Amino acid sequence: MDIKQYMQTCRQWADAGLEQVFARYQPAEARLHEAMKYSVFNGGKRIRPMLVRAACEALGGTARAALPGACAVELIHAYSLIHDDLPAMDDDDLRRGQPTCHKAFDEATAILAGDALQSLAFEVLANPELTGRDERQGTCQLQQVAVLAQAAGNHGMAAGQSLDMQGTGNTLTLAELETLHRHKTGALIEASVTLGALSAGMSDPETIAPLKCYARAIGLAFQVQDDILDVTANTATLGKQQGADISHGKNTYVSLLGLDTAREKAILLQNEALQSLKDLDGNAVPLRMLAEYIVSRNH
C-alpha cells in the first residue's frame, strides 16, 4: 500500500466515523449544528485521525478500536481552526478553499460552533455509542480524555495560540518559535499517537515513548513545511491565502532560517522521526510513510 492509498482509506474511515457521530448526536439548534458540520466536513486531510489509527495498528490494535480517538482529535482540530480564523485571531477568509466558518455563517455562530465541537470531542470519548462501540476499556478511556484535554488546553494548543498572538509583529528567537509550535501544532499531533497507543490497550510509558519522540519530530516538521508552503505554493493549492503568515507579521521558520535552511530542517526532523521507529516492526510502515509525506506535501 502506498501513502496515497493509505490516506484515502483513512480519510474514508475517519469521515464515516464522524458521520456516525453527527448522526447519533442530537442537536438542540439547527444553525449551530450546520456550522459544526460545515467546519468538520470541508475537505480536511485527516492527518491526526490517520496518526491515531497508524499508532494503534503499529502496536497491534485495530482500526475499529482507534475510531473514537480519531474522531475526537479531529473534532478538536476543527474547533481550533474555526477559532484560529476569527477576526480576533488570524482574520482569515479562506480555509481549505472554502469560506471560513465566520464568513459562511457569522462570528457568534463560529465561536459557538468551535465551543460545541470541543465539547463533542470529549463526549465521543466518554460515550462510545457515538462511534458504535460498546467494549471500551474504562482505564484507557479515562486516560484518553486526560491526554486530549491536556493537548488542547493551557499546556498545549491554547497556550501555543496565545504565544502565537503575542509573538505576532515581534521577532522571536528560534527556540521561542519552536516552543510556540510544539504547543500550537505539536501537542495535538503528539496526543494523536498517544490516543492510538491507548486505543490498542498500551499504556506503558516505555511503549509509548518512541511514538511520542516520533510525534514531536513530525509535529515540528509539519509546521516547518507549512511555513515553506506559505511562500512557495499558490492560494489555489494551499486552500488559504498564500503569504498570509508574512502579511500578518508572524514569525516563521523561513523568516528566521531562510528557505533552504528551513527545508534542511524539515528533512532532519523527518529522519529523527524515522529513527524513533527503528525498533517497531512492519506494522509501523504507515507511520513511516506519514513522516515522509509530511515534508513532501504541497498543501
Secondary structure, 3 states (H helix, E strand, C coil): CCHHHHHHHHHHHHHHHHHHHHHHCCCCCHHHHHHHHHHHCCCCCCHHHHHHHHHHHHCCCCHHHHHHHHHHHHHHHHHHHHHHHCCCCCCCCEECCEECHHHHCCHHHHHHHHHHHHHHHHHHHHCHHHHCCCCCCHHHHHHHHHHHHHHHCCCCHHHHHHHHHHHCCCCCCHHHHHHHHHHHCHHHHHHHHHHHHHHCCCCCHHHHHHHHHHHHHHHHHHHHHHHHHHHHCCHHHHCCCCCHHHHCCCCCHHHHHCHHHHHHHHHHHHHHHHHHCCCCCHHHHHHHHHHHHHHHCCC
